[in-house]
Amino acid sequence: MGCPAVDLVRLFVTCLSGKDRRRYWVALIEEFYGYLVEEVGDKEMPFTLEQLKESYYRFLPMGAFMIMQSIGPLFDGLCKNPDELQKAKSLAVVTEKTESAG
C-alpha cells in the first residue's frame, strides 16, 4: 500500500477551494480513515490516523507545487474560451487555487 496522504493532497488541492481545504481537511481525513478501517476489517492498520494527518501535512506543500505545473496549460486553455462569462468564472477558480495552494 502506498501513502494515501499523497492521493488526499492531490484530491483536496484540485477539488476544493483553498478556504474549504483549510477548513475541512481534518474532518475529511478522519472520514477517509474511518472508511479505510472498515475496508481493512480485522486486519492490522498499517498506520494510525495521526500518522495519516502528519503525512498529509508534510506532503501538502510539495504535492500542491507538483499540481501547480499543470496550471499554465490550464490558464492557456481557459483564456481561449470564447464564452466570456464562463472564462471569468473559470479563471477566478483557478486563480484562487493557485494563490492558496500551499
C-alpha positions in Angstrom: 0.0 0.0 0.0 1.3 3.4 -0.9 0.9 6.6 1.2 -2.7 7.7 0.9 -1.8 11.2 2.0 -0.3 11.8 -1.4 -3.7 10.9 -3.0 -5.6 13.0 -0.5 -3.4 16.1 -1.2 -4.0 15.7 -4.9 -7.7 15.3 -4.4 -8.1 18.2 -1.9 -5.9 20.7 -3.8 -7.6 20.0 -7.1 -11.2 19.7 -5.9 -11.6 22.1 -3.0 -11.2 25.8 -2.7 -8.3 26.8 -0.5 -10.7 28.1 2.1 -12.6 24.8 2.2 -9.5 22.7 2.1 -8.1 24.6 5.2 -11.4 24.4 7.0 -12.3 20.7 6.3 -9.0 18.8 5.8 -9.0 17.3 9.3 -12.7 16.1 9.1 -12.2 14.8 5.6 -9.1 12.8 6.6 -10.9 11.4 9.6 -13.8 10.4 7.4 -11.5 8.7 4.9 -9.6 6.9 7.7 -12.9 5.6 9.0 -13.8 4.1 5.6 -10.3 2.6 5.4 -10.6 1.0 8.8 -13.9 -0.6 7.6 -12.2 -1.9 4.5 -9.3 -3.3 6.3 -11.6 -5.1 8.7 -10.0 -7.3 11.3 -6.5 -6.9 9.9 -4.0 -4.6 11.4 -4.0 -1.0 10.1 -0.7 -0.1 8.5 -0.7 3.4 10.1 -2.6 5.5 12.6 -5.0 8.4 12.0 -2.4 10.7 13.5 0.3 9.4 11.1 -2.0 9.9 8.1 -2.7 13.5 9.3 1.1 14.2 9.7 1.9 12.7 6.3 -0.8 14.9 4.7 0.5 18.0 6.4 4.1 17.2 5.4 3.3 16.4 1.8 0.9 19.3 1.2 3.5 21.9 0.1 5.3 19.6 -2.3 2.1 18.0 -3.6 0.5 21.4 -4.2 3.6 22.5 -6.1 3.6 19.4 -8.2 0.0 20.1 -9.2 0.7 23.7 -10.0 2.8 22.6 -13.0 -0.5 21.9 -14.8 -1.9 25.3 -14.1 0.0 27.0 -17.0 -1.7 24.9 -19.8 -5.0 25.2 -17.9 -4.8 29.0 -17.9 -3.9 29.0 -21.6 -6.9 26.9 -22.5 -9.2 29.0 -20.3 -8.1 32.2 -21.9 -9.1 30.9 -25.3 -12.6 30.2 -24.2 -15.0 32.4 -26.3 -17.6 32.4 -23.6 -16.5 35.5 -21.6 -18.7 34.7 -18.5 -17.5 31.1 -18.3 -13.9 32.2 -18.8 -14.2 34.8 -16.0 -15.7 32.2 -13.6 -13.1 29.5 -14.5 -10.1 31.9 -14.2 -11.4 33.0 -10.8 -11.5 29.4 -9.6 -8.0 28.6 -11.0 -6.5 31.8 -9.6 -7.9 31.1 -6.1 -6.4 27.6 -6.2 -3.1 28.9 -7.4 -3.0 31.6 -4.6 -4.0 29.2 -1.9 -2.2 26.0 -3.0 0.1 25.6 0.0 
